[in-house]
Amino acid sequence: MLRPLKGIFDPADHPDLLVGLDSPDDAAVWRLDAERALVVTTDFFTPVVDTPYEYGAIAAANSLSDVYAMGGKPFLALNIANMPASLDPEIVGEILRGGAEKAREAGVVVAGGHTVQDEEPKYGLVVLGFVHPEKKLTKGGARPGDALVLTKPLGFGVTTTAIKRGIAAPEDIDEAVGWMSKLNDTAAEAARTFGLTGGTDVTGYSLLGHGYEVAAASGVGLRIDFERVPFISCARHYAEQGAFPGGSVDNAAYFGPHVTFDPALDEVDRMLLFDAQTSGGLLLSVPAGKTGDLIDWMRANGRAAWRIGEVVEEDGIRVNGG
């Protein structure tokens, strides 16, 4: 879909666009001066849960995540809302309130936005943030020998699909919503504190899909230890029932040729790594000597982090079994 844009904008004509044309990433980055660059992103999607307020909060956290994935600090946002004319205005209000209160938690002002009528609800944000031009995270910043650190567990895709099918237990919904609603602000602060250069967030393309983007952009390979990868408690239960969203199947078809699995891993194990996430955590490339300190720092600040593998010189992704 983006091919018609090729050739219209020459990166050489826009030297202050640090990320966006020839190096696509989680957000565009425009240099303002020697100390500041503007991070700009947008994201929106259809409901993944049944509660309007929680849907709004998750959508906002997901939109904000792309600024955090660049190592930035968001400060301003605009609503994007596509809503059916028949939808109760109170429901629309709850969606917007959920997004606004999540933005306020992040220290972000929602200053307006745009609404159109649509057959199915869609909600998200345009988000602006700041980052130091020399301290941004990019998918091309991973180096051989770095550890791979993940800051949220996996399993949101199968769980939200189970919600849509009406088979999700209340406690499983609460667990998934709790994780999806968490901001990635602490993870971004950790990246700045420890001087990281490589990272992305794990969303619709799955852990392996976004991991492959990092590997390709950085000219490296990844080794992932399946037994170290965290999952929410219900993930395998719903995976065994085949509750994968369509995006997970697409991920497996598109990124699968770049992944080598340990034969000990069964089809459910493999598909869980292709599971399309909503508002997932950051996948950080951390110099080996800083890994333990970063994980300890995250936990001391009330957030989780897991070392799940390492960056290597060989191409592609290899997933080791348990």
N, C-alpha and C positions, 0 to 999 in steps of 0.2 A: 504493500500500500504506500510505502514511503518512497518508492523508486522515482515517481514523478518529481520529487523535490530535489533529486540528485542533480547537481550542476547549477541549480538556481542560486545557491549560497556557497561561495568559495571561502573555505576557512581562512585563506590568506588575506581576505578582505576584512576579516573580523578578528584581529589578534587578541582582543580582550575577551573573546569567547573561549574560555579555557577548556570547557567540556561541553559537547553538544552536537557538533557537526561531524568531525572526523573521528571523534572518540565518544560515541554515545554511552551514557551511563544512567544511574538512577535519577539524576536531575541535571539540568543545565547550570553551568557556573560562568558568571560574567565578572571579570575583574573591574572593580571600581577605582582602586588605588593600590599602593604597595601593601597595605595592611588589611584590606577588605575586598571580598568578592561576594557577589549576590548569587544565592542558590535559588533556583526557580523550578517548581514541579507542579503537576496536577494529577489527580487520580480520583476515580469514582467507580462504584459498582452497584449491582442489585443487592437486595437484602440477603444476608447470610444467616440471620437469626430472626426469630418471630417478634421480639420485643423492639418497638420503634426506637426507644431511647438507647438501648444497647447497640442497635444497628448504627445509629448516628455516631456513637462513641467509637465503635470499631472502625467505621469508615474514616473518621477524622484521624484516629491513631495511625491507620494505614497510609493516609495521605501525608501526614507529618513525617512518616518513617523515611521517605525518600530524601528529605533534607538531612535527617540524622545519618543516613547511609553515606552521605558525602562528608560526614564529620562536622556538619553545620549546626547552627542554632536557629530554629525558626522564630519569626517575630510577627508575621502578618499573614492573614489568610482571607480567601473569598469563598463563599459557598457555591457549589454547583448542585442544583436540585432539579431533577426531572420527575414530575409527579403526575399520576392520573388525576383528571378533574373530579372523578368520583371518590377519591380518597378523603376520608374524614380529616378536616383541617386540624383537629387535635392530634391526629397521628403524625401529620407533617410537622406540627409544632414540636412534638416529642423527638422526632428524628433530628431536627435542627437544634433542639436544646441539648441532646446528647453530644452532637458535634461541637457545639459552642462550649460546653463545660469541659470537654476533653481538651479543646484548644486552650481554654483558660488555664487548665492544669499544666499545660506545656509553656505557659507564659506568652501565648499567642493571642492577638486580637483578630477576631473575625469582623471585618469592616464592611461587609456587604456581600454581593454575589449576584447570581442570575438563576432564574427559575423558568422552566418551560413545561408544558404539558406533554406527557408521554404515557404509553400504555402500561409500563412497568416502572415502579419506583427505582430511581438511581440517585445516589448521593455521594458527595465527596468534596474535596477542597482544592483550590489553587493555593499553594503555600510558597512564601518567600522566606529566606533565611540568610544569614551571614556565615562566612567561613574565611579564614586567612588563606590567601591564594597559595601559599606554600605548605599549608597544613591540611589540605583536603584529602579525603579518602576517595579512591577510585578503584574500579575493577582491574585496572592495569597496575596496581601497586603491590601485588603479591610477589614474594621472592623465595627461591628455593631455600629450604631450611626453616621457613616460618611455620608456626603451628596454626591450625585452623580452629577457631573458637566460635561457638554458636551461643547466642544469648537468649533464645527461646526454644522450647521443645517443638517437635513436629506432631502432626496429626489433626490439624485444624480442618483440612479439606474433607477427610472422611467423616469427621464429626458433624460439620455443617451440612454435609449431604445426608447424613442420618437424621438431622433435624428436619430437613425438607421432606424426607420420607416418613416422618412421624415415628421413628423407631429409637430416637435418642432418649436416654434416661435423663431426668432433671439434673442429677449430680454431674453427669458428663457434660451437659450443656453449660452448667455453671463453671466447670473447670476450663472448658474451651473459651468461653466468653471472658473469663478472668485473664487468661493469657493474651487473647487478641486485643483486649482493651488496654494492655500495658503499653506505655510509651517506650520508645527506644532511646530516650534522652540520656539515660545513664550510660548505655553502651557507647553512644557517641562521645560523651564526656570522657569515658575511659580511653577511647581511641585518641582523643586530643591529649589527654594526660600522659599517655605512654608513647606519643609520637608515631602512631601508626600511619601507614600510607595506603594500605589495601583493605578493601571491604565492600560489602553490598548488603542489601536486605533480602530475606528469603520470603518471596511472595508467590505469585501465580505460576512461575516456571519451576518451582520446587527447589529443594536443596541441591539436587544434582544439576538441574537446569541452570540455576544461578551460579552454582559452583563451576559449571563448564564455561559460563560467560567470563568468570574471573580467570580461569585457566587460559582461555583463548586470548583475552586482552593482555594478560601478563606474560604470555609465552612460556607457561609452566604447565605442570601436571599436578593433580591432587591425589592423595591417598587418604581414604576415609575408613575408619574402623567402625563397623556397624554396631558393635557392642557398646561403643562410647556415645552413640547418637541418642539423645534424649527424646522420648515420646510422651505425650499426655497419656494418662492411665488407660483410656478407653480406645486408643488409636487402633491397636491390633484387633480388638473385638469387632469394630465396625469395618475394618479392612477385610477381615475374614468373611464378612457378609457382602463384600463387593461394593461397599458404599463409597466408591471413588468418583469424584466429579469428572466431567468430560475432559477438563483441562489436564488431569493427571494422566489419562490415557494418551492425550496429545503429547505431553511431556515425554512419556516413555518412548513413543514412536520417533520423536524428533531428536531427543538427546541420547537415547539408548545406544546408538552406534558409537558414541564417544566414551561409553562406560563399560568396564570389565568387572564382573561380579565374581566373588568367591562362589564356587559351586555349592557350598554349604548353605547359601542363602536361598530361601524359597521365593516363589513368585510374590507372596504377600510382603515379605521383607523388601524385595526390590521395588514393588509399587509404592510402598510407604515412603521411600526416598524420592519418588517422582510425584508425591502427593502435592497438589496445588494448594499453597497456603494463602491465607488472608491475614494481613497484619502480623507476619512472622518476625523473628528476631534478626539481628545482624549476624552475618558471617564475616568474621574478622581474620585477617592475616597478621599474625603476631610474631615478631622475632622471638626465637626460642628462649632467649635469656630473660624475656619479659613476661612469658606466659603465666607462670605461677603467680607473679605479683599482680598481673592484671585480673586474673580470676579471683584472687583474694580481695582485691580492691572492689570488684563488682559485688561480691558477697557482703563485704563490709558496708556497702551502700544499698543493701537490701535487694539486690538483683542477682539472678542466676547467670552462670556461664559454664560451658563445658568444652573441654578440648576434645575434638572429634577426629583429628587427623593432622596431616602436614602437607606442605607444599614441596614438590619435588621437581627435578629437571625434566623427567620424562613426560611426553605428551599424554593427554587424556586423563581420565579418572579411573582409579581402581578402588573397589570397595572390598575390604577384607571382612571375612566372616567372624563369627564369635568363637 
